[in-house]
Amino acid sequence: MISPPKPRPGGSAMLQLVQLVALAGIGWWAIIPSFYKTNGWMTPSVMPSEPRWGLALILLSVVVTTIAAGRPRRIARAIKPAVSMTEESDVSDDELRDEQFQSAAQQLGDAFTRLDQEFLAMLTPEERAAQAKVRFDLYMHVDNVWEAPKRRGENSVEVPGYGAVAGMRDLLMTLFVNAQDAQHAADDVPELYSVKVVVKKDEEA
């Protein structure tokens, strides 16, 4: 679920009103009179006959100040030295933390399941049996990686980097279950098929 955007600190309606009034003042006291003067037109009596750039600069400073007040965090990050930024964290905000990999893999598997099952349904019973075999073998390889710390007396959950292993393990189990579900939906009889993966060496290589 996508969360609604959070209001920016300082971006109140009052600041926006001040900005609007200041911008209108710049146009009234400087830009519009300058436009009339450049084109040789007579300035309306309600407007200043000459552009007042000094006042326009003051109003412009008001606009800049209110924008800065509405975005303090963004400006603080912009002027903060690069060295201190690297000291805060060596990990980019776009990178997943170890504990986030499993959740991300589960979401990926769930999102892929519908398309996976649609294309599995187009295969022959023999091809679906091959898919189930290959997916299970790959799952068992990752599961062996997952179990390795336990054989050393460690907890896999606490081993650095094993969040990715947990994620891969869940994702591959989802793919294997998809193949089994596709076999069931097609009324396949998996016991009738013996799948053997044969690896041959390319003699021409």
C-alpha positions in Angstrom: 0.0 0.0 0.0 1.4 3.4 -1.0 1.3 5.9 1.8 0.1 9.4 1.1 2.8 12.0 0.8 3.8 13.7 4.1 3.4 17.5 4.4 6.7 19.3 4.2 7.8 21.0 7.4 7.3 24.8 7.1 5.3 24.6 3.9 2.3 26.2 5.5 -0.4 28.1 3.7 0.9 31.3 5.4 4.4 30.9 3.8 2.8 30.3 0.4 0.6 33.4 0.8 3.7 35.5 1.6 5.5 34.1 -1.5 2.5 34.9 -3.7 2.2 38.4 -2.4 6.0 39.0 -2.8 6.0 37.7 -6.4 3.0 39.9 -7.2 4.9 42.9 -5.8 7.9 42.1 -7.9 5.7 42.1 -11.0 3.8 45.3 -10.0 6.8 47.4 -8.9 9.4 46.2 -11.4 8.6 43.8 -14.2 5.4 45.4 -15.6 6.7 49.0 -15.5 9.9 47.8 -17.1 7.9 46.1 -19.9 5.9 49.3 -20.5 9.0 51.4 -20.5 10.9 49.1 -22.9 8.0 49.2 -25.4 7.6 53.0 -25.1 4.1 52.7 -23.7 2.5 55.1 -21.2 2.4 53.5 -17.8 -1.1 53.5 -16.2 -1.5 56.1 -13.5 -2.1 53.5 -10.8 1.4 51.9 -11.4 4.8 53.3 -10.7 6.2 55.2 -13.8 9.7 53.8 -13.3 10.8 50.2 -12.3 11.8 50.0 -8.6 14.4 47.3 -8.7 15.6 48.0 -5.2 12.1 47.1 -3.8 12.0 44.1 -6.2 15.2 42.8 -4.8 13.8 43.0 -1.3 10.7 41.2 -2.3 12.8 38.5 -4.0 14.8 38.0 -0.9 11.5 37.4 1.0 10.5 34.8 -1.5 13.9 33.0 -1.2 13.7 33.2 2.6 10.2 31.7 2.8 11.2 28.9 0.4 14.2 28.1 2.6 12.0 28.1 5.7 9.7 25.6 4.0 12.5 23.2 3.0 15.0 23.2 5.9 16.0 19.6 5.6 16.7 19.7 1.9 18.9 22.8 2.1 20.7 21.3 5.1 21.6 18.2 3.1 22.7 20.3 0.2 25.2 22.4 2.2 26.4 19.5 4.4 30.0 18.5 3.6 30.3 15.3 1.6 32.7 13.8 4.2 30.1 14.0 6.9 27.6 12.3 4.6 29.8 9.4 4.0 30.5 9.1 7.7 26.8 8.8 8.5 26.3 5.7 6.3 28.1 3.7 3.8 24.8 2.3 2.4 22.7 4.1 -0.1 19.1 4.8 0.7 18.2 2.8 -2.5 20.0 -0.4 -1.2 18.2 -3.0 0.7 19.3 -3.9 4.2 19.9 -7.5 5.1 16.6 -7.9 6.9 14.7 -6.5 3.9 15.7 -9.1 1.3 13.3 -11.8 2.5 10.3 -9.5 2.4 11.3 -8.1 -1.0 11.7 -11.7 -2.4 8.3 -12.7 -1.1 6.7 -9.7 -2.7 8.5 -10.5 -6.0 7.3 -14.1 -5.9 3.7 -13.1 -5.2 3.7 -10.6 -8.0 5.2 -13.1 -10.5 2.9 -16.0 -9.6 0.0 -15.2 -11.9 2.1 -14.8 -15.0 4.2 -17.8 -14.1 1.2 -20.0 -13.8 -0.3 -18.7 -17.1 2.8 -19.7 -19.0 3.2 -23.0 -17.2 -0.3 -23.8 -18.3 0.8 -23.5 -22.0 3.5 -26.2 -21.5 3.1 -29.9 -22.1 2.9 -32.3 -19.1 6.5 -33.3 -19.8 7.7 -29.7 -19.8 5.8 -28.9 -16.6 7.5 -31.9 -15.0 10.9 -30.7 -16.1 10.1 -27.2 -14.7 9.1 -28.7 -11.3 12.3 -30.8 -11.2 14.7 -28.0 -12.1 13.0 -25.5 -9.7 13.2 -28.0 -6.8 16.8 -28.8 -7.5 17.7 -25.1 -7.4 15.7 -24.7 -4.2 17.6 -27.5 -2.6 20.9 -25.9 -3.5 19.9 -22.7 -1.8 18.5 -24.6 1.1 21.8 -26.3 1.6 23.5 -22.8 1.8 20.8 -21.8 4.4 21.5 -24.9 6.5 25.3 -24.6 6.4 25.6 -22.2 9.5 23.4 -24.6 11.5 25.9 -27.4 10.9 28.5 -25.1 12.4 26.4 -24.4 15.4 25.3 -21.0 14.3 21.8 -19.5 13.6 21.4 -18.7 9.9 19.1 -15.7 10.8 22.0 -14.1 12.7 24.7 -14.6 10.0 25.4 -11.3 8.1 24.4 -11.6 4.4 22.0 -14.4 5.0 18.9 -12.2 4.5 19.6 -12.6 0.8 19.8 -16.4 1.2 16.4 -16.4 3.1 14.9 -14.3 0.3 16.2 -16.6 -2.5 15.0 -19.6 -0.6 11.5 -18.2 -0.3 11.4 -17.1 -3.9 12.5 -20.5 -5.3 10.0 -22.3 -3.1 7.3 -20.0 -4.6 8.5 -21.0 -8.1 8.4 -24.7 -7.2 5.0 -24.5 -5.7 3.8 -22.6 -8.9 5.0 -25.6 -11.0 3.2 -28.1 -8.7 0.0 -26.0 -8.8 0.2 -25.9 -12.6 0.5 -29.7 -12.7 -2.5 -30.1 -10.5 -4.6 -27.6 -12.5 -3.8 -29.5 -15.7 -4.6 -32.8 -14.1 -1.0 -34.0 -14.8 0.2 -37.1 -13.1 3.8 -36.3 -12.0 4.5 -39.9 -11.1 4.3 -40.8 -14.8 7.3 -38.6 -15.7 10.9 -39.2 -14.7 13.0 -36.1 -15.2 16.8 -36.4 -15.4 19.0 -33.4 -16.1 21.9 -34.4 -18.4 25.0 -32.3 -18.7 27.2 -33.0 -21.7 30.6 -31.5 -22.4 30.8 -29.6 -25.6 33.6 -31.4 -27.5 34.0 -28.4 -29.9 34.7 -26.0 -27.1 
